[in-house]
Amino acid sequence: MSLAELPFTAALERHPAVAEIVAALALPPAAPGASVAQWLAGLPDEALFDAGMQRDQLLDHLERLVAEVRALAEAPGERVDSLTLLGGRDKSGRAENRELVFRAGEIVCIVGPTGSGKSRLLADIECLAQGDTPTGRRVLVNGAEPSAERRYAPDRKLVAQLSQNMNFVVDLGVRELIEMHARCRMVADPEGMARTVIACANALTGEKFAADTSVTQLSGGQTRALMIADAALLSASPVVLIDEIENAGVDRKRALDLLVGGAKIVLISTHDPLLALRGARRLVIRNGGIAEVLDTSPAERRNLQRIERLDAALMGIRERLRAGLRIEEELPWAE
């Protein structure tokens, strides 16, 4: 029996993801005994307008969601041990002549001036480029070309990207949003997972938020912290790309430890020495191409420890400012 033929109440019970979407869009319930098709036919025009879909679009969306969740439950999890980046060309057409392998549990940083091409490199990795982007780069998964299905499957993306500007368009509470994601991922205890993700997010940001806070009311730092915690603990994507988190009010060291602890491949574009020196390697981007690959040296590791102490002191000052305290004592390390 198709989704449209099912009784509305049975569809919600059988397919929790459908129930989540109906609740998220604030769609009115069906009359007793009505099928999903009859419910759709009876929806008022204003409800469809608020949802941003026509009746046939809404049915198609729900049917695809059911199919994707079923495929997710039946398909074995795909393990990604490595990504291989095969170099393309820079903005002048000069060949990069690089073959770089990124492995699970590794942090690789991408550095270079603003406009040099850092975000383009992240975009190439996100789409698993196969010579079809402006740079001509190619990305292999576990040493092989990904299939077209793997590149474009909306329900099983290998790569999650956290961009500089992230905004929510669904007006849900934080707990509701994370529980919805957990149910879609077939987590046995979605309520417990939501508590864990929210606690981790609050540990990453100096601005704590409550579980019932609307996601549209979160600050930039709170949003980024929530998405990092979600990506580390709940997302199935084995590769995480981060485009500059230094200005988001997030505990960067703890964020990276959380992501790497989940055995993910982490690539981060950054201007922050605290982040750049935590990576095993950093890719130096100039004129749209990878100009150098630098391994982090022992001397840089020692300097990283000093930078971390300075950063901890600055974090303490930020907390005092948030609390409305004065900063009047002499700061010896600022000379």
N, C-alpha and C positions, 0 to 999 in steps of 0.2 A: 504494500500500500504506500502510495506517495505521501509526502508531507502534507500536501494540500488536502488529501482525502482524510487524514487523521482527525479525530475529534480534537478541538483546540486544547482541552485540558490534558488529553493523553500526549499530545505533542510536547507540551511543556514538561510533563513528567519524564517522558522518554528521552528528550533532548535538552539537558540543562543549558546548553549554550543558547538555544532559542529562547528559553525563559529569561536568560540574562539580557539578551538583546531587546526583547519586549519590554523588560523593566527599565533598561538603560534609556530607551527611546520614549518611555512614559506612554506607551500605547495602551488604550483601554482594553479590558478583557472582552471575551466573546460572550454571547448569550448562551445559556445552558444548552448543551447538546450540539452546539454549532461546530462545524468542521473548520479547519484552518482556512479553506477557501471561502467559506461563508463569513468567517471573521474578517478576512481581508476585504470582502465585498461590502461589509457593513462599516468599515472604518470611516470616520468623518474626514472630509477633505483637509480640515485644519490639522488633524493628527499626522496625515501624510506630508503636509507642507512642513510641519515642524521636524519630521524625520528626514526630510530632504529627498524622498523617494516616491515614485509612483507605485501603484499596487503591484504591477508585474515585476518591477524592480525589487520591491521588498520581498516578494515570494522567491525570486531568483537568489537574492542575498541569503535568505534563510536556508534555502535548499543547498547552496554552495557551502554554507557554514556547517550544515549537518554532514555533508560529504567530506569536508576537510577534517572535521573532528573524528569521523569514522576512520579515515585514512591514517590519522595520527595515532589512533589507538591500535590499528592493525600493523602499521609499519614499524620495523625495528629501528631503534635509535641509531643514527649515523654517527660514527666516531670519526673525528677529524684529528689526526695526529700532526698534520703539517699542511701548510700552504706554501706553494712555490711561486714566486713572482719572477716572471721572465721579462726583462727590460724592454722598453720600447724606444721612444725618442723624446728629446726635450723640445722646447718651443722653436728652436732653430733647426730642428730636424736631425740633430746629432744623436747617434745611437747611444743608449745607456750601457749596453754590453754588460748587463748584470743578470745573475741568476741567484736569487735570495730565497732561502728556506726559513720559514717561521714555524716554530714548533709549540705544541700545547704546553701551557705553563710558563711561556716566555713573554716578556715585555719588550717591545721594540718601539723606540721613539722616533718621531719624524720632526726634524727641525729645519729652519730656514726662514728668511725674511717674509713678511706679509706679502702675499701675492706671488710667492715663488712656485707654488704648485703643490703644497702639502695636502690641501683638501682634494685636489684632483687625484692624488695617489690613493687617498682613502676611498674616493668614489670608484676608482678602478677595482680596488679590492672588494668593495661592497657588492658590485655587480658581477664579480668573478669574470672580469674582462677577458675577451678572447680575440684581441686585436681589433675590436670594434668600437674603441673609444678614441678620442683625439691623440692619445699618447701611443697607441698601438701596443700597449702592454698586454700580457697574457697571465692568467692565474690558474695554477693547477691545484687540485684538491687531492691530498694523499698521493701526489706524483702523477695524477691523471687529469685529463680535461673533464670538467663537469659536464653532464648532459644538459640539454636545453631545459628539461623538466626540473633538474636540480637548480639551475640558475634562476628560473622564474617562478618556482612553486611558492605561492603566497603563504602557505600554511607551515612550511618547513624551511625557513630561511636559515642558511648557514651563518650569515653575518648580521649582527645587530650593530647599528650605529647610533651613538649619542652625539648629537650635533650641538653647536654653540647655542642655538636658540631652539628651545623645546616648549611647546604649548599644548595643553589639552583642549579638546573640543567637546568632550563629553562631560557634563556636569554631574559627576558622581563623587561620593566620598572616597577617601583614599582606601579605606578597608574594602568598600564595595568593588573598586577597580581591581585591586590585587586579588581578591577572592574570585572575581570573574575570570581573570587570567589563569588562576590556579585551577579552576574547574575546566577551562578549555584545555589545559595541559594534563588533565586527568589526575591531578594530585589527590591523594586519598584524604587529606585533611586540609581543605582550602582555608578554613578559618585559622588553623594553627600556622600555616604557611604565611598568611597575611600578617599575623602578629610578628613572625620572625622577620619578614621583609621590612615592615615598618620600623621595628626596633633597630635593624641594621642601618636603615636610612637615617634615623635620628642620631645614630652614633657617628654618622659621616658629616653631619651639618651642625653648625652652631645654633641654628634656628630650629628648635624642636617643633613638631606639629603633632596634632592629635589624630587618631585613626578616623574620626568622623569629619575631619576637615575636608572641604570640597577641593578636588584636585585643581580646579580653576583658580583657587585662592592661594595656591602655593607660590612661594617666591622662586626665582630662578635657581638659587642654591638648593632649596628644598626639592624642587622638581628633578634636578640633576641627581641629587642623592637618592631619591626614590627610584629613578630609572637605573642607576648603578646597582642598587641592591636587588632590584627586580632582575636585571641582566645576569647578575652573579648567582642568584639563588633559585630563580624560577625559569628564566629564558632557556630554551633548548639550543639557542644559537651558540656554537662552539667558538666563534670568532667575534670579538668585540672591538669596534673601532670608536675611538674617542677623539673628538675635535675640540681641544682646549677646555680643560676644566679648572684652570688656575684661578679664574676670576669668578668662580661660582660659589665661593664660600664653603667648599667641600674639603674634608680632611683627605688630601690627595694620597698620602702614604697608605692610610687605612683602606681607601677605595681600591688602590691597585692590589694590595694584599688580598682583599676580598675577591677580586676578579681572578687573580692568578691562582688562588686557593681552589677555585672551581675548575681548574685544569683547562682554562680557556687560552686561546691565543689573543693577546692584547696588543693592539697598535694604537699609539696615541700621538696626535699632533700637538706640539707644545712649544712655548717660549720659556717655560719655567725650568730652571736648573734642578730643582728638587725632583721634578718628574724625569727630565732628560737623562740625569745621571743614575736614575734607578733602573733604567732599561739595560739589558745586556748589550744592546747595540743601538746606535742612532743613525738614521739615514739623513744625510744632509742634502736638502733640495735647493737647486739653483736653476733658474731659467726653465722651470717645469720638468727638470730631470733629476735623477739621483746622481749627484756629483761625487759623493764620498760615502763610505760606510765605516763608521768609527766604533770599535769595541771599547767599552768603558774600561779605563785603565785602573790599576790599584791606587794610583795617586788621586784619581777622580773619585774613587770610592771613599777615600779618607776625607776628601773635601765634602762629599755628600753628607757625612756624619756631622761636620761643622754646620753645613747649611740646614740640616734637620734641627739642630739645636737653636739656630737663629729663627727658623720657622716656628718652632714650638713657643719661643718667647713672643713672637709677633702674634701668634694665635691667642696667647694669654692676654695680650694687650687688647686685641679685638673683643674678647669676652668681657673685659673690664669696661670697655667703651659701651658695649651693648647694655651692661648693667648700670650705666650712668655714672661710673666712677671717674675720678681724675687720673691723669698720667703726668705726675709732676716730679717724680724722683728721677735722678740722673740715670741714664741708661749706659752702662760702661761699654757694651758691645757696639754702641752706635758711633763711637769716635772714629 
